[in-house]
């Protein structure tokens, strides 16, 4: 059992915006017993469990205890000729897990290649890309109750997954820590290639590794490398509007990119942001990324206020122009 504790700890390497904020305490643990010990020790104090900080905007130093898991295991729990159920530690880097899936010939996670963060965060955030969401391959989530220290397994249905949402971001926010995720993957080919321009960049019958390599190449073309230009990836969710609302926008703007969902019409937030003239705009050291306006980058020693105020300006302009309120994917801390 290993517990590493640090005082007044810089989170510069633990948030992808590259903000040099500090935590009063930073604690890493390597097993369930260690986590229980930590939670007992710091009972009643403000707690924040993080992965790689790829979806966080720290507005100030964190006057509490930041927790991080170093558990990093992939265990096959059950398999048939067609399927495999794999338990993955919450502390594992998500893209390392995807790479392992491709190496072993497991289908389902490949479209989620190169998304930053860890497995535990993927189950909280319901990450998604290129027509696939984490919920599509999650069977269940093993958690620990922060107060009682009891273990609880949530089924996929109990996680109440929505678009970049789950029960862990809403009603149960901060009440459970994800220990591991059980993924249901296919041993038979089941590619999903009809989102965006993915299929156009592939051969007729692409392998898992070809799909992964292509997804990574596309993402690199659109998104900045966080070690070169700090960001949290997509800052905003794509809004879903009524068909009536969409038609009124279409009547004014002509061709409007969109995707039909069972809840309405999804319009890319990047398109809305471009239409209101915010692409490339700066606020202090923060900038709306020129290659992908869905991303806000730390272009020149941005402060958290720079980023937050630029985001607020985007929200206001889109609301004023289209009557649509776009919401952040990023969690403000």
C-alpha positions in Angstrom: 0.0 0.0 0.0 1.5 3.3 -1.1 0.2 6.8 -0.3 2.1 9.9 -1.5 1.1 13.2 0.2 2.3 16.6 -0.8 1.6 20.1 0.7 1.0 23.3 -1.3 1.3 21.3 -4.5 1.5 22.8 -8.0 -1.2 21.4 -10.3 0.6 22.7 -13.4 1.1 19.2 -14.7 -2.3 18.1 -13.7 -4.5 20.4 -15.8 -4.2 20.5 -19.5 -4.8 24.3 -19.7 -1.4 24.6 -18.1 -2.5 26.9 -15.2 -0.1 27.1 -12.3 -2.6 26.7 -9.6 -1.9 24.9 -6.3 -3.7 22.4 -4.1 -3.4 22.6 -0.3 -2.9 18.9 -0.3 -2.2 16.4 -3.2 -2.5 12.7 -2.4 -1.9 9.7 -4.6 -3.0 6.2 -3.7 -2.3 2.8 -5.4 -5.1 0.5 -4.0 -8.5 0.4 -2.5 -7.2 0.0 1.1 -5.0 3.1 0.6 -8.0 5.1 -0.7 -10.0 4.1 2.4 -7.2 5.3 4.6 -6.9 8.6 2.8 -10.7 9.2 3.0 -10.7 8.5 6.7 -7.8 10.8 7.3 -9.3 13.7 5.4 -13.0 13.2 6.3 -14.9 16.4 6.2 -12.4 18.3 4.1 -13.0 19.6 0.6 -12.0 16.8 -1.8 -11.5 16.7 -5.5 -10.6 13.5 -7.4 -8.9 14.1 -10.7 -7.5 12.2 -13.6 -5.2 14.2 -15.9 -7.1 17.4 -15.5 -8.1 17.3 -19.1 -11.6 18.6 -18.5 -11.0 21.1 -15.6 -10.7 24.9 -15.4 -9.3 25.9 -12.0 -10.5 29.4 -11.2 -8.4 29.6 -8.1 -6.0 27.5 -6.0 -7.9 24.5 -4.5 -8.1 24.9 -0.7 -8.6 21.2 -0.1 -7.3 17.8 -0.9 -6.8 16.7 -4.5 -6.8 12.9 -4.9 -5.3 10.9 -7.8 -5.3 7.1 -8.4 -2.2 5.3 -9.7 -4.1 2.0 -10.1 -3.4 0.9 -13.7 -4.8 -2.6 -14.4 -6.5 -4.3 -17.3 -8.2 -7.6 -16.4 -10.3 -9.8 -18.6 -13.3 -10.8 -16.5 -15.3 -12.9 -19.0 -15.1 -13.7 -22.7 -16.8 -15.7 -25.4 -16.0 -16.3 -29.0 -17.7 -13.0 -29.8 -17.4 -10.8 -26.7 -15.0 -9.8 -23.9 -15.6 -8.0 -20.6 -12.6 -6.1 -19.4 -12.2 -4.5 -16.0 -9.9 -1.4 -16.2 -8.6 0.7 -13.3 -9.9 4.2 -13.0 -6.3 5.6 -12.9 -5.3 4.2 -16.3 -4.7 6.7 -19.1 -7.7 6.2 -21.4 -5.8 6.2 -24.6 -3.4 3.6 -23.2 -6.5 1.4 -22.7 -7.6 2.1 -26.3 -4.2 1.1 -27.6 -4.4 -2.1 -25.6 -7.8 -2.9 -27.1 -6.4 -2.4 -30.6 -3.4 -4.6 -29.7 -5.6 -7.4 -28.5 -8.1 -7.2 -31.3 -11.0 -5.8 -29.2 -13.5 -3.6 -31.1 -15.5 -0.8 -29.7 -13.1 1.8 -28.2 -11.1 2.7 -31.4 -13.1 5.8 -32.3 -12.2 7.2 -28.9 -8.5 7.2 -29.6 -6.3 10.0 -28.4 -8.9 11.5 -26.0 -6.9 12.8 -23.1 -7.8 11.8 -19.5 -8.1 8.6 -17.5 -10.6 5.8 -17.5 -12.4 6.9 -14.3 -13.1 10.3 -15.9 -14.4 8.7 -19.1 -17.1 7.0 -17.1 -18.1 10.3 -15.3 -17.9 12.5 -18.3 -19.3 10.0 -20.9 -16.6 11.1 -23.3 -17.3 10.7 -27.0 -15.9 11.2 -30.5 -16.7 10.2 -34.1 -20.1 8.7 -33.4 -19.1 6.7 -30.3 -19.6 7.5 -26.6 -18.1 5.8 -23.6 -21.6 4.6 -22.6 -21.7 2.5 -25.7 -19.0 0.2 -24.3 -19.5 0.6 -20.5 -21.2 -2.4 -18.8 -20.8 -1.2 -15.2 -18.8 1.1 -13.0 -17.3 0.1 -9.6 -17.2 3.0 -7.1 -16.5 3.9 -3.5 -18.8 6.0 -1.4 -16.7 9.0 -0.1 -18.5 9.1 3.2 -19.3 5.5 4.0 -16.3 3.9 2.2 -18.7 1.3 0.9 -18.2 -0.2 -2.6 -21.1 0.1 -5.1 -21.4 -1.1 -8.6 -23.5 1.0 -10.9 -25.0 -0.6 -14.0 -24.9 1.2 -17.3 -28.6 2.2 -16.8 -27.9 3.4 -13.2 -25.2 5.7 -14.5 -28.0 7.7 -16.3 -25.8 8.5 -19.2 -26.6 11.5 -21.5 -24.6 13.7 -23.8 -21.4 14.3 -21.9 -23.3 13.6 -18.8 -23.9 11.1 -16.1 -25.3 10.7 -12.6 -21.8 11.3 -11.3 -21.9 14.9 -12.8 -25.3 15.6 -11.4 -27.2 14.1 -8.4 -24.2 12.1 -7.2 -21.5 14.6 -8.0 -18.6 14.3 -5.5 -20.2 11.5 -3.6 -18.5 8.5 -5.3 -15.0 7.8 -6.6 -14.7 5.6 -9.7 -12.4 2.6 -8.9 -12.7 0.7 -12.1 -14.9 0.4 -15.2 -16.1 -2.8 -16.8 -16.1 -2.5 -20.6 -18.0 -4.7 -23.0 -16.1 -5.1 -26.2 -16.4 -7.2 -29.4 -13.9 -9.7 -30.7 -15.6 -9.5 -34.1 -15.2 -6.5 -36.4 -17.9 -3.8 -35.7 -16.5 -0.5 -37.1 -18.5 2.7 -36.9 -17.2 4.9 -39.7 -20.1 7.1 -40.8 -19.3 10.1 -38.6 -17.7 13.1 -40.3 -14.9 12.2 -42.8 -13.7 9.1 -41.1 -14.7 6.6 -43.8 -13.2 8.8 -46.5 -9.8 8.5 -44.9 -9.8 4.7 -44.7 -9.4 1.7 -46.9 -12.5 -0.4 -47.8 -12.1 -2.9 -45.0 -9.9 -1.2 -42.4 -8.2 -2.9 -39.6 -8.5 -1.8 -36.0 -5.0 -0.3 -36.1 -5.8 1.6 -39.3 -8.9 3.1 -37.8 -7.0 4.1 -34.6 -4.2 5.7 -36.6 -6.7 7.6 -38.8 -8.6 8.9 -35.8 -5.4 10.1 -34.2 -4.3 11.8 -37.4 -7.7 13.6 -37.8 -7.6 14.7 -34.2 -4.1 16.0 -34.5 -5.0 18.1 -37.5 -7.9 19.7 -35.7 -6.8 19.9 -32.1 -3.7 21.4 -30.5 -1.2 19.2 -28.6 -1.8 20.1 -25.0 1.9 20.0 -24.2 2.4 22.7 -26.8 -0.7 24.8 -26.5 -2.8 24.3 -23.3 -6.5 23.5 -23.8 -9.2 21.2 -22.5 -10.1 19.9 -25.9 -13.7 20.7 -26.8 -14.8 23.5 -24.4 -18.5 23.4 -25.3 -21.2 20.8 -25.8 -23.0 20.8 -29.2 -26.5 22.1 -28.4 -29.6 20.2 -29.3 -32.5 22.3 -30.5 -36.1 21.7 -31.7 -36.8 21.0 -35.3 -38.7 24.2 -35.5 -35.7 26.2 -34.1 -33.4 24.5 -36.5 -35.6 25.3 -39.5 -35.7 29.0 -38.6 -31.8 29.0 -38.5 -31.6 27.1 -41.7 -34.0 29.5 -43.4 -31.7 32.4 -42.5 -28.3 30.7 -43.0 -29.0 28.1 -45.7 -26.8 25.1 -45.3 -26.4 24.4 -41.6 -24.4 21.3 -40.4 -26.5 19.2 -38.1 -27.1 15.7 -36.8 -30.5 14.3 -36.0 -31.0 12.8 -32.6 -33.9 11.3 -30.7 -34.1 14.5 -28.6 -33.9 17.0 -31.5 -31.4 18.5 -33.9 -27.8 18.8 -32.8 -25.9 21.8 -34.3 -22.1 21.9 -34.0 -21.1 24.5 -31.5 -18.0 25.1 -33.6 -20.3 26.3 -36.5 -22.3 28.6 -34.2 -19.1 30.1 -32.7 -17.7 30.7 -36.2 -20.8 32.4 -37.3 -20.7 35.0 -34.5 -17.1 35.9 -35.5 -15.3 34.4 -32.5 -12.8 32.2 -34.3 -9.3 33.3 -33.4 -10.5 36.0 -31.0 -8.3 36.7 -27.9 -9.1 37.7 -24.4 -5.9 38.3 -22.5 -3.7 35.2 -23.1 -6.7 33.0 -24.0 -7.7 32.5 -27.6 -10.5 30.7 -29.6 -8.4 28.2 -31.6 -8.2 29.2 -35.2 -8.3 25.6 -36.5 -11.2 24.5 -34.3 -13.4 27.2 -32.6 -14.8 24.6 -30.2 -11.5 24.8 -28.4 -10.1 27.6 -26.2 -6.4 27.6 -25.9 -3.8 29.1 -23.5 -2.0 31.0 -26.2 0.1 33.3 -24.1 0.3 32.8 -20.3 -3.5 33.0 -19.9 -5.0 33.2 -16.5 -8.1 31.3 -15.5 -10.1 34.6 -15.7 -8.9 35.1 -19.3 -10.3 31.7 -20.2 -13.5 32.0 -18.2 -14.3 35.5 -19.6 -13.6 34.4 -23.2 -16.0 31.5 -22.7 -18.6 33.8 -21.3 -18.3 36.1 -24.3 -18.8 33.2 -26.7 -21.9 32.1 -24.8 -23.4 35.5 -24.8 -22.7 36.1 -28.5 -24.2 32.8 -29.5 -27.3 33.4 -27.3 -27.8 36.9 -28.7 -27.4 35.9 -32.3 -29.2 32.5 -32.4 -31.2 32.3 -29.2 -29.3 29.2 -28.2 -27.4 28.8 -25.0 -24.3 26.6 -25.4 -23.0 24.9 -22.3 -19.4 24.1 -21.3 -18.1 20.5 -21.2 -15.3 21.8 -19.0 -15.9 21.7 -15.2 -15.1 25.0 -13.4 -13.4 24.4 -10.1 
